[in-house]
């Protein structure tokens, strides 16, 4: 049992490290994942490394070439638009359900997440701000009282993060993007569903439509 727990913990550490390398832009689309150097860095065998890579592959961040190597996924313009279109419909449904069902403490939790997201961006930690931004949207889905919708969000989350990275948003644009969170929170509190749709359309599709 102890061996299995240790291996799982190592696999999770490697997974988190590679994910951050991708979302920070250190590893770019089409680049190989440096398996040998990662094995040396973490002092792990091939087994936990491949477990981490399999998880990243399942969530759409890397492509595992059979009996070969792993490389970071490249998202084409058409695929980016498809992801954004699906995300928009899911986000609108999630936000409307959250607006109807969430408790006051859930709104406060969103405010705190949004503040952390903005602070990380102001510090220049783009990968960190992307991860917290994902937490913001996942938290809405978590408390919308539709578990099926939340499961879909979890599955799509990694590719949404990769899409954000590929959009190459500069810091001022990203700051404006994050500041839209507070406007969305207010619209959900006031149960203004038309405004929720408008905010999310701008929030998600503004860069895709350019």
C-alpha positions in Angstrom: 0.0 0.0 0.0 2.8 2.4 0.9 4.5 1.8 -2.4 1.3 2.6 -4.3 0.8 5.8 -2.4 4.4 6.9 -3.0 4.1 6.2 -6.7 0.8 8.1 -6.9 2.3 11.1 -5.2 5.3 11.1 -7.5 3.1 10.8 -10.5 1.0 13.7 -9.3 4.1 15.8 -8.8 5.4 15.1 -12.2 1.9 15.8 -13.7 1.7 19.2 -12.0 5.2 20.1 -13.1 4.7 19.3 -16.7 1.3 21.0 -16.8 2.8 24.2 -15.4 5.6 24.0 -18.0 3.0 23.8 -20.7 0.7 26.6 -19.3 3.7 28.9 -18.6 4.8 28.5 -22.2 8.0 26.9 -21.3 6.9 23.9 -23.3 5.2 25.0 -26.5 2.8 23.3 -28.9 4.6 20.6 -30.9 7.6 20.3 -28.6 8.6 17.0 -27.0 8.2 16.5 -23.3 11.7 16.1 -21.9 11.1 12.7 -20.3 14.7 11.9 -19.5 15.4 15.2 -17.7 12.1 15.0 -15.8 13.0 11.5 -14.6 16.3 12.8 -13.4 14.8 15.9 -11.8 12.2 13.9 -9.8 14.3 10.8 -9.3 11.5 8.6 -10.7 11.3 5.6 -12.9 9.5 5.4 -16.2 6.3 4.1 -14.5 5.2 7.3 -12.6 6.3 9.4 -15.5 4.2 7.5 -17.9 1.2 7.7 -15.5 1.6 11.5 -15.4 1.8 11.7 -19.2 -1.2 9.4 -19.6 -3.3 11.8 -17.4 -2.1 14.8 -19.4 -3.0 13.0 -22.6 -6.5 12.1 -21.2 -7.1 15.8 -20.6 -5.9 16.9 -24.0 -2.6 18.7 -23.2 -0.2 16.3 -24.8 -0.2 13.7 -27.5 1.4 10.3 -26.7 3.0 8.8 -29.8 2.7 5.0 -29.5 5.9 3.4 -28.3 7.7 6.7 -28.8 7.6 10.1 -27.2 5.1 12.7 -25.9 4.6 16.1 -27.4 2.5 19.1 -26.4 -0.8 19.4 -28.3 -1.1 22.1 -31.0 -4.6 23.7 -31.2 -5.5 24.8 -34.7 -7.6 28.0 -35.3 -10.6 25.8 -36.2 -10.3 23.7 -33.1 -9.9 26.9 -31.0 -13.1 28.3 -32.4 -14.9 24.9 -31.7 -13.7 24.8 -28.1 -14.7 28.4 -27.5 -18.2 27.8 -29.0 -18.8 24.8 -26.8 -17.4 26.6 -23.8 -19.6 29.6 -24.3 -22.8 27.5 -24.2 -21.6 25.5 -21.2 -20.5 28.7 -19.3 -23.9 30.4 -19.9 -25.9 27.4 -18.6 -23.5 27.1 -15.7 -23.7 30.7 -14.7 -27.5 30.9 -15.0 -27.9 27.8 -12.8 -25.4 29.2 -10.3 -27.3 32.5 -10.2 -30.5 30.6 -9.3 -29.0 28.1 -6.8 -25.8 29.5 -5.2 -25.6 30.6 -1.6 -24.1 33.9 -0.4 -20.9 32.2 0.7 -20.4 30.9 -2.9 -20.5 34.4 -4.3 -17.9 35.5 -1.7 -15.7 32.5 -2.6 -15.8 33.7 -6.3 -14.8 37.2 -5.2 -11.8 35.8 -3.3 -10.7 33.6 -6.3 -11.0 36.5 -8.7 -8.9 38.7 -6.4 -6.1 36.0 -6.3 -6.3 35.7 -10.1 -5.8 39.4 -10.6 -3.0 39.5 -8.0 -1.1 36.7 -9.8 -1.4 38.4 -13.1 -0.2 41.7 -11.7 2.9 39.8 -10.4 3.6 38.5 -13.9 2.6 34.9 -13.1 0.5 34.2 -16.2 0.4 30.4 -15.7 -0.7 30.9 -12.1 -3.4 33.4 -13.2 -4.7 31.0 -15.9 -5.0 28.2 -13.3 -6.9 30.4 -10.8 -9.1 31.7 -13.7 -10.0 28.1 -14.3 -10.8 27.6 -10.7 -13.2 30.6 -10.9 -15.2 29.0 -13.8 -15.0 25.5 -12.3 -16.3 26.9 -9.0 -19.4 28.3 -10.7 -20.0 24.9 -12.3 -19.4 23.1 -9.0 -22.1 25.1 -7.2 -24.7 25.2 -10.1 -26.3 22.0 -8.8 -25.8 20.0 -12.0 -23.0 17.5 -11.4 -23.1 16.3 -15.0 -22.3 19.8 -16.2 -19.4 20.0 -13.6 -18.0 16.8 -14.9 -17.9 18.1 -18.5 -16.2 21.3 -17.3 -13.5 19.3 -15.5 -12.8 17.3 -18.7 -12.6 20.4 -20.9 -10.7 22.5 -18.4 -7.1 21.7 -19.5 -7.8 22.4 -23.2 -9.4 25.7 -22.2 -6.2 26.6 -20.3 -4.1 25.7 -23.4 -6.4 27.7 -25.6 -5.9 30.8 -23.4 -2.1 30.3 -23.7 -2.3 30.0 -27.5 -4.3 33.3 -27.6 -1.1 35.0 -26.4 -3.0 37.6 -24.4 -0.7 40.5 -23.3 -0.8 41.5 -19.6 -3.1 44.6 -20.1 -5.6 42.6 -22.1 -5.4 39.7 -19.5 -6.0 42.2 -16.7 -9.2 43.5 -18.4 -10.3 39.9 -19.0 -9.9 39.0 -15.3 -11.7 42.2 -14.2 -14.8 41.0 -16.0 -15.1 38.4 -13.2 -16.5 41.0 -10.8 -19.1 42.2 -13.4 -20.2 38.6 -14.0 -20.5 38.0 -10.2 -22.8 41.0 -9.9 -24.9 39.9 -12.8 -25.3 36.4 -11.3 -26.2 37.9 -7.8 -28.9 40.1 -9.5 -30.1 37.1 -11.6 -29.8 39.2 -14.8 -29.7 36.3 -17.3 -29.5 38.4 -20.4 -26.6 40.4 -19.0 -24.9 37.1 -18.0 -25.1 35.9 -21.6 -23.7 39.2 -22.9 -20.8 39.3 -20.4 -19.8 35.7 -21.1 -20.0 36.2 -24.9 -17.6 39.1 -24.6 -15.4 37.3 -22.0 -15.0 34.1 -24.0 -15.4 35.0 -27.7 -13.7 38.5 -27.9 -10.4 37.2 -29.0 -11.7 34.3 -31.1 -13.9 36.7 -33.2 -11.0 39.0 -34.1 
